[in-house]
Amino acid sequence: MKGLFDFSEVATYFFRKNDPNRRTNFNLRTMHKINKISMLMFLAGVIYFIIKHI
C-alpha cells in the first residue's frame, strides 16, 4: 500500500537538472513541457474539485 502513495518521482520531475551527457531534441523537450503542463492542470482541477465540494 505504501508504493501507491509515493509521489517523490512526480515531485522531483519538476525540479530535475539537465543531464549534460544525454542528448535532447525539440520533440523530447516539447513532450516534457506538455507533460508538466498536463500534470499542473490535473492538480489544479483536483484542488478546484475538492474546494468546490467541501
Buried (B, 14 or more C-beta within 10 A) or exposed (E): EEEEEEEEEEEEEEEEEEEEEEEEEEEEEEEEEEEEEEEEEEEEEEEEEEEEEE
